[in-house]
Amino acid sequence: MKKIILLLAFLSLAGCANVMTLIPSKWDDNQAKSITDIQQDARRFDCKGDLVAQLNKLDLEIEWFDIYATTKPTRDVNKLTETLTTTVKEFQTRAKAGPVSPLYCDLKKKIIQQQADIIAAGVMGRF
């Protein structure tokens, strides 16, 4: 009988851990500010300026957001930045390789803005 009770207790605790991954995290002021900063940098990105410096700043802000979300833990929010991180890293690699065409820069800027806005909608939509 004790073994059955222990087994049921173990299964219920394991079940709770799985259920917790389905419940969205709550509002967080730091994440709201951080994603707003990322959005602002994406909007103010100047394709005629120093691309590498701007991309490095953006990358650092996204990294801060990821570290905070992982440590907090709000892992559901952390998953949102994977695509944005990839986009910024690809753009950084391209910018470090040499001159970037204005069309390429403009397209990447728009993609980064859209991705930041999608993440912000998720972060700001929590209660």
N, C-alpha and C positions, 0 to 999 in steps of 0.2 A: 504494500500500500504506500509506504514511504517513497519507494522508487517512482511510482506513478505520480505522486504529488511533486516530487523533484523534477520529473520530466515535464509536467504541465507548467511548473513555475519557470523552467528554463525556456520552454517554447513561448510562453507569454512575454518574457523579457526580450527574447530575440524578435518576437513579433512587434513589440513596441519600438524597437530600434528601426525596423523597416517602415513602420507607420510614420515615424518622425521625419523620414526623408521625403515623405509625400506632403507634409504640412509646410506651407511657405513661411519663410522667416518674417519677423516683424519689422516695422519701420526703424530705420537707423539714421540719425542725423549726420553722422560722419560719412556714410555711404552716399547720402543725398548730396552733400557738399562736394564730395569727390567726383561723382558722376557729372555734376553741374560744371565743375572745373574742366573735366574732359570735354564736355560739350562745347564750352566756351573756347577752349584751345582749338578744337576742330573747326569751329566757325571762323575764328580769327587766323587760321592757317594761311600764310602768305606764300604763294607759289613763286614769287619773285625774291623772297628772302632766303635766309640760310635754312635750307630744308633739313639738313642733318641735325642742327641744333633744335629746331622745332619738333622734329620727330623724336629726338632723345627725350625732350621734356614730356611729350605725350606718352612715350613709353614708360617713363618713370611714374607718371600719374596712374597709368593703368596697372603697373606693377604694385603700387601702393594699395590701390583698390583691391587687387587680387590677394595680397598678403593679409590685409585687414579682413576681407571676407572669409578667408581660409582660417585665420586665427580666431575669429569671433565666436563661434563658427556660423557663418551664413553661406554654406556651400552651394545653396541653390542660386544665390546671386553670383557667386564666383564662376559658375558654369556659363553665365551670360557673356563673359568677356573673352572667351576663347577665340571667337571669330575676329573680334576687334584686335586682339593681340597679334593674331596671324597677319592681318592686313597691315598693321603698323610695322611689324618686323619685315615683311616683304618690301614695303616702301622704304624702310631704312636701308636694307641691303641694296636696293636699286639706287638710292640717292648717294650712297657711299661709293658706288661703282663709277660715277661720273655724272655729267649733266643729264638732267631729266627734262623731257619735253613738257611744255606748258599744258598740252592736252592730257598727258599721262597724270601730271600733278593734279590738275583740276578734277579728273575722274576719281582719283584716289581720295582726294579731299572730300568729294561728295559721298563716296562710299563710307569713309570714316565718320562723317557727320551722321549719315543714316544709321550706322551701327551704334553710335553713341546715343542717338535719340531712342532707338529700340531698347537699349539697356536702361536708359533713364526712365522710360515708360514702366518698365518692370520694377525698378527700384522705387520710384516715386508712387507707384500704384499700390504699394503695401500699406497696411494700416496697423 
